[in-house]
Amino acid sequence: MWEQRGPRVGWAGMATLGLIGSGHIGGTLARLAVGGGLDVVISNSRGPETLAGLAAELGPRARAATQAEAAAAGDWVVVTVPLKAYTQLPREALAGRTVLDTTNYYPERDGHIEALDNGSTTSSELLQDFLGESTHVVKAFNNIFFKHLGTLARPAGAQDRTALPIAGDDAEAKRRATELLDRLGYDAVDAGALAEGRRFQPGTPAYGPPYAKDPSRPFNEQEAGPASAAEIRAYLAKS
Ligand SMILES: NC(=O)c1ccc[n+]([C@@H]2O[C@H](COP(=O)([O-])OP(=O)(O)OC[C@H]3O[C@@H](n4cnc5c(N)ncnc54)[C@H](OP(=O)(O)O)[C@@H]3O)[C@@H](O)[C@H]2O)c1
């Protein structure tokens, strides 16, 4: 995992990542954030005391808190829970925030949601509808296996830097999301409006394989391989 060395200019006042969900993806993002010089507030469903181990591992930049505290503290808030839990999120505490949504719909885990089964909407649009229009949802980090997310991060300008797709309806929120990705070690590819997130949902060519060494083999059984912005655009065009 890479580590940011020295202070960076241009980040004044944008220094805390709030995480709702601190499992495979949330924990990985927390490690990248600490490595990138951000403060981190982690939370889960069971309460801060159950996150003492992860908080200790992350060190002095991290603290465990309630979901509402993580939402309030974060300059960015990442929601990274099983999709079925989205209606339990702290809606009021998230009002007005930029929310990055990593969730994916897996009916076997989440139960069937008709509007997703019939393709009339997407999981991120469901979350956006639930949170309301003052909160700006950006779909991000959902199409990469957590182990690959942990190992492919590189400093800005690195030749083998990897790109991740983002989708959202608010240009400013996407700009902020792009800043966060950069801080965590990734380039961003703007896939368009939130509805375009369907291009990198589970089952699409852009979901998983781009970040595996051999994209023709199951992505979660192998080592990571970098994917450039041009490659990600090509995958999105295929979806
Ligand atoms: N695993 C991957 O490689 C991967 C990759 C991309 C996207 N995703 C997606 O990202 C999301 C998270 O995946 P994951 O693998 O990180 O899951 P995970 O390891 O099972 O972690 C889920 C986290 O969400 C928390 N949580 C569950 N219900 C909650 C609620 N009602 N309120 C607040 N927090 C709650 C859990 O806390 P408790 O343990 O306290 O319940 C846990 O910290 C999923 O939608 C998944 O499909 C996963």
The ligand as an SDF file (V2000), in Angstrom:
LIG
                    3D

 48 52  0  0  0  0  0  0  0  0999 V2000
  -16.2280   -6.9970   -0.9070 N   0  0  0  0  0  0  0  0  0  0  0  0
  -15.9260   -6.4080   -2.0670 C   0  0  0  0  0  0  0  0  0  0  0  0
  -14.8990   -6.7240   -2.6950 O   0  0  0  0  0  0  0  0  0  0  0  0
  -16.8270   -5.3280   -2.6020 C   0  0  0  0  0  0  0  0  0  0  0  0
  -16.3670   -4.6070   -3.7050 C   0  0  0  0  0  0  0  0  0  0  0  0
  -17.1120   -3.5320   -4.1760 C   0  0  0  0  0  0  0  0  0  0  0  0
  -18.3300   -3.2130   -3.5980 C   0  0  0  0  0  0  0  0  0  0  0  0
  -18.7880   -3.9660   -2.5420 N   0  0  0  0  0  0  0  0  0  0  0  0
  -20.0880   -3.5750   -1.9770 C   0  0  0  0  0  0  0  0  0  0  0  0
  -19.8190   -2.6700   -0.9150 O   0  0  0  0  0  0  0  0  0  0  0  0
  -20.7170   -2.9140    0.1790 C   0  0  0  0  0  0  0  0  0  0  0  0
  -19.9260   -3.3380    1.4080 C   0  0  0  0  0  0  0  0  0  0  0  0
  -19.2550   -4.5340    1.0660 O   0  0  0  0  0  0  0  0  0  0  0  0
  -18.2120   -5.2100    2.0690 P   0  0  0  0  0  0  0  0  0  0  0  0
  -17.6640   -6.3700    1.3460 O   0  0  0  0  0  0  0  0  0  0  0  0
  -17.3160   -4.1950    2.6360 O   0  0  0  0  0  0  0  0  0  0  0  0
  -19.2160   -5.7410    3.1930 O   0  0  0  0  0  0  0  0  0  0  0  0
  -18.8510   -6.2890    4.6560 P   0  0  0  0  0  0  0  0  0  0  0  0
  -17.4330   -6.6680    4.7160 O   0  0  0  0  0  0  0  0  0  0  0  0
  -19.9090   -7.2900    4.9770 O   0  0  0  0  0  0  0  0  0  0  0  0
  -19.0590   -5.0030    5.5830 O   0  0  0  0  0  0  0  0  0  0  0  0
  -20.3150   -4.4080    5.6970 C   0  0  0  0  0  0  0  0  0  0  0  0
  -20.2220   -3.2880    6.6950 C   0  0  0  0  0  0  0  0  0  0  0  0
  -21.4930   -2.6290    6.7260 O   0  0  0  0  0  0  0  0  0  0  0  0
  -21.8930   -2.5260    8.0840 C   0  0  0  0  0  0  0  0  0  0  0  0
  -23.3480   -2.5120    8.1590 N   0  0  0  0  0  0  0  0  0  0  0  0
  -24.2250   -3.4920    7.9180 C   0  0  0  0  0  0  0  0  0  0  0  0
  -25.4730   -3.0760    8.1020 N   0  0  0  0  0  0  0  0  0  0  0  0
  -25.3880   -1.7800    8.4670 C   0  0  0  0  0  0  0  0  0  0  0  0
  -26.3210   -0.7930    8.8270 C   0  0  0  0  0  0  0  0  0  0  0  0
  -27.6400   -1.0430    8.8550 N   0  0  0  0  0  0  0  0  0  0  0  0
  -25.8660    0.4200    9.1610 N   0  0  0  0  0  0  0  0  0  0  0  0
  -24.5290    0.6940    9.1680 C   0  0  0  0  0  0  0  0  0  0  0  0
  -23.5940   -0.2000    8.8550 N   0  0  0  0  0  0  0  0  0  0  0  0
  -24.0180   -1.4250    8.5120 C   0  0  0  0  0  0  0  0  0  0  0  0
  -21.2950   -3.7220    8.7640 C   0  0  0  0  0  0  0  0  0  0  0  0
  -21.2640   -3.4910   10.1560 O   0  0  0  0  0  0  0  0  0  0  0  0
  -21.5430   -4.6740   11.1970 P   0  0  0  0  0  0  0  0  0  0  0  0
  -20.4920   -5.6640   10.9380 O   0  0  0  0  0  0  0  0  0  0  0  0
  -21.4900   -4.0070   12.5150 O   0  0  0  0  0  0  0  0  0  0  0  0
  -22.9390   -5.1720   10.8490 O   0  0  0  0  0  0  0  0  0  0  0  0
  -19.9190   -3.7400    8.1210 C   0  0  0  0  0  0  0  0  0  0  0  0
  -19.0680   -2.8110    8.7450 O   0  0  0  0  0  0  0  0  0  0  0  0
  -21.6950   -3.9840   -0.2970 C   0  0  0  0  0  0  0  0  0  0  0  0
  -22.8440   -3.3780   -0.8480 O   0  0  0  0  0  0  0  0  0  0  0  0
  -20.9070   -4.7030   -1.3930 C   0  0  0  0  0  0  0  0  0  0  0  0
  -21.7350   -5.3190   -2.3580 O   0  0  0  0  0  0  0  0  0  0  0  0
  -18.0420   -5.0000   -2.0270 C   0  0  0  0  0  0  0  0  0  0  0  0
  1  2  1  0
  2  3  2  0
  2  4  1  0
  4  5  1  0
  4 48  2  0
  5  6  2  0
  6  7  1  0
  7  8  2  0
  8  9  1  0
  8 48  1  0
  9 10  1  0
  9 46  1  0
 10 11  1  0
 11 12  1  0
 11 44  1  0
 12 13  1  0
 13 14  1  0
 14 15  2  0
 14 16  1  0
 14 17  1  0
 17 18  1  0
 18 19  2  0
 18 20  1  0
 18 21  1  0
 21 22  1  0
 22 23  1  0
 23 24  1  0
 23 42  1  0
 24 25  1  0
 25 26  1  0
 25 36  1  0
 26 27  1  0
 26 35  1  0
 27 28  2  0
 28 29  1  0
 29 30  1  0
 29 35  2  0
 30 31  1  0
 30 32  2  0
 32 33  1  0
 33 34  2  0
 34 35  1  0
 36 37  1  0
 36 42  1  0
 37 38  1  0
 38 39  2  0
 38 40  1  0
 38 41  1  0
 42 43  1  0
 44 45  1  0
 44 46  1  0
 46 47  1  0
M  CHG  2   8   1  16  -1
M  END
$$$$
